[in-house]
């Protein structure tokens, strides 16, 4: 199976497309997603899903897109876009109180 020439993607209901003809690896797809939505996070902090509640696709940066072409094929139409999610990282700050 080949990668669709255009992938529809959705982030919080915002639907856009990515042309894949110049993309070879998952890392390039993640970078396009990052740039398309203006994310200020690393591509490794983005997960891709075939549906809103599906597990994340295996998105090892050096994985050829052709290896996930079957999952991406459903995202060639706007009614079944690739669902984009950002990983949230929380930093816990603990106040240091002087001992009494």
Secondary structure as a PSIPRED ss2 file (coil, helix, strand):
# PSIPRED VFORMAT (PSIPRED V4.0)

   1 X C   1.000  0.000  0.000
   2 X C   1.000  0.000  0.000
   3 X C   1.000  0.000  0.000
   4 X C   1.000  0.000  0.000
   5 X C   1.000  0.000  0.000
   6 X E   0.000  0.000  1.000
   7 X E   0.000  0.000  1.000
   8 X E   0.000  0.000  1.000
   9 X E   0.000  0.000  1.000
  10 X E   0.000  0.000  1.000
  11 X E   0.000  0.000  1.000
  12 X C   1.000  0.000  0.000
  13 X C   1.000  0.000  0.000
  14 X E   0.000  0.000  1.000
  15 X E   0.000  0.000  1.000
  16 X E   0.000  0.000  1.000
  17 X E   0.000  0.000  1.000
  18 X E   0.000  0.000  1.000
  19 X E   0.000  0.000  1.000
  20 X C   1.000  0.000  0.000
  21 X C   1.000  0.000  0.000
  22 X C   1.000  0.000  0.000
  23 X C   1.000  0.000  0.000
  24 X C   1.000  0.000  0.000
  25 X E   0.000  0.000  1.000
  26 X H   0.000  1.000  0.000
  27 X H   0.000  1.000  0.000
  28 X H   0.000  1.000  0.000
  29 X H   0.000  1.000  0.000
  30 X H   0.000  1.000  0.000
  31 X H   0.000  1.000  0.000
  32 X H   0.000  1.000  0.000
  33 X H   0.000  1.000  0.000
  34 X H   0.000  1.000  0.000
  35 X H   0.000  1.000  0.000
  36 X H   0.000  1.000  0.000
  37 X H   0.000  1.000  0.000
  38 X C   1.000  0.000  0.000
  39 X C   1.000  0.000  0.000
  40 X C   1.000  0.000  0.000
  41 X C   1.000  0.000  0.000
  42 X C   1.000  0.000  0.000
  43 X H   0.000  1.000  0.000
  44 X H   0.000  1.000  0.000
  45 X H   0.000  1.000  0.000
  46 X E   0.000  0.000  1.000
  47 X E   0.000  0.000  1.000
  48 X E   0.000  0.000  1.000
  49 X E   0.000  0.000  1.000
  50 X C   1.000  0.000  0.000
  51 X C   1.000  0.000  0.000
  52 X C   1.000  0.000  0.000
  53 X C   1.000  0.000  0.000
  54 X C   1.000  0.000  0.000
  55 X C   1.000  0.000  0.000
  56 X C   1.000  0.000  0.000
  57 X C   1.000  0.000  0.000
  58 X C   1.000  0.000  0.000
  59 X C   1.000  0.000  0.000
  60 X C   1.000  0.000  0.000
  61 X C   1.000  0.000  0.000
  62 X C   1.000  0.000  0.000
  63 X C   1.000  0.000  0.000
  64 X E   0.000  0.000  1.000
  65 X H   0.000  1.000  0.000
  66 X H   0.000  1.000  0.000
  67 X H   0.000  1.000  0.000
  68 X H   0.000  1.000  0.000
  69 X H   0.000  1.000  0.000
  70 X H   0.000  1.000  0.000
  71 X H   0.000  1.000  0.000
  72 X H   0.000  1.000  0.000
  73 X H   0.000  1.000  0.000
  74 X H   0.000  1.000  0.000
  75 X H   0.000  1.000  0.000
  76 X H   0.000  1.000  0.000
  77 X C   1.000  0.000  0.000
  78 X H   0.000  1.000  0.000
  79 X H   0.000  1.000  0.000
  80 X H   0.000  1.000  0.000
  81 X C   1.000  0.000  0.000
  82 X E   0.000  0.000  1.000
  83 X E   0.000  0.000  1.000
  84 X E   0.000  0.000  1.000
  85 X E   0.000  0.000  1.000
  86 X E   0.000  0.000  1.000
  87 X C   1.000  0.000  0.000
  88 X C   1.000  0.000  0.000
  89 X C   1.000  0.000  0.000
  90 X C   1.000  0.000  0.000
  91 X C   1.000  0.000  0.000
  92 X C   1.000  0.000  0.000
  93 X C   1.000  0.000  0.000
  94 X C   1.000  0.000  0.000
  95 X C   1.000  0.000  0.000
  96 X C   1.000  0.000  0.000
  97 X C   1.000  0.000  0.000
  98 X C   1.000  0.000  0.000
  99 X C   1.000  0.000  0.000
 100 X C   1.000  0.000  0.000
